[in-house]
């Protein structure tokens, strides 16, 4: 059997309410618990890798100016181990394991999004994360 990967998450939507901003810093950090679930099934040792397909978010403003927001303002945290990963353009190993003995083994990740009231105007921020298993 070859390595098999299923990512059951296709879109993670994050809403940043006004109440999420710290009045002292004007910063907000929003976490979507178990926002990404990937499943691996293989008969050998494996590594799950992730990368962003662009260095910046694609931004559609609700109104006002266009801004550039780096994808490094996003973090992926292993829901079990707590390890944090910042997406980059290069594949990074985010989980690994041994023979799954015919079962699908789940890797779950929290999605953490950081915004600053002054720098990140209202709108839609989008980024594509690509996963592979080797």
N, C-alpha and C positions, 0 to 999 in steps of 0.2 A: 504494500500500500504506500502511496505517496503521501506527502503532507496535504491535509485538507484544512481549509480555513473558512469559517462562516462568520461574518460580522453582522450581527442581527440588528445593529443600530444603523440607520441610514441618515437621520437628521437629528441633531440635538438643538432644541430651541431654548434660548436663555433670555429671560425677561429681567431687566434690571429696574426694580421699582425705585422710586425716589427715596423710600425709606431705607434702602440698602446703603446709601452714601453716608459716610462718617462726616458729621458736620465740621469736625476739626481739620480733617485732611482732604475733604471733598473726593475721597476715593471709595470705591465699592468693590467688593470681591463676592462673586456669586458662584455657588457650587451646585452642580447637578449630580447628585449621588447616583452611582451606577449608570452614568449617562451613556457609556459605551460598553457593549458586551461583545466579545469575540470568542469563538469556540474553535478549538484545534482538535483534530483527530489524526494521529499518525502512529506508525509502528517503530519510530526511532526518536532520538533526541531532537528537540525542536527549539527554535527561537521565534518569538513574535516580534516583528519590527514595525515601526510607525514613522511616517514623515509627513510634513506639510507639502503641498504641491506649489505653494507660493510663500514668499517671505512676509507678505502683508495680507491683511484681511481685504476682501473686496467690500467696499463700503457704499451703501446707498443711503444718503442723508434724508431724513424726514423733511428738513428744511435747512437752509444755511450752507456753509462751505463744505467742500470735500476735505477729508483728512486722510492721512496715512497712519494706520495702526498696525504695528508689527505683530506677527503671529506669536511672538514670544510673550505677549500678554495673556496667552492661553497656557494652561498647564493641564496635564493629564496625570492623575494620581491613581496608582494601583490600589483598588478598594480593599485588598487584603493586606498587602505588605506595606502600604503607605508610601512607597517610592514615588517621587515626583519626576515628571519628564516634561521638558519644554519642547514643543515641536520645532524642528528645523527642516532644512531642505534635504538633509541626509537621513537615511534610515537609521533609527536608534532602537536597540533591543529594549522592549518594555516588559517582556515576560519570557520565560523559558521553562522547559520541562523535559520529562523522559517519555518513553513509550506510553501512550494512553490506553493500550490494551483494548482497542476497538471502541472505546467510549469517547464522547466529546467532552473535552475539558474546557471549562469556561474561564476566561480572563475578564475581569470586570474593572472598569476605570471610572473614577469621578472626573468630571470636567469642571475646571476652575477658570473663571473669566474675570479679569481685572480691568476696571475702567476708572477714569478720572473725569469728574464733572467738567473741568475746564478744557480738557484735551479731547474728549470723546463725545461729540454731540450725538443727539438722538438720531437713530436710524438703524439700519440693518447691517450687521457685520457678518461676513461669511468667509469660511475657509474650508478647504477640502483636506482631510487627513486620509492618507493612504496606508493600508496595512498589508503586510506580507508575512508568510511563515516560511522559514528555511530550516 
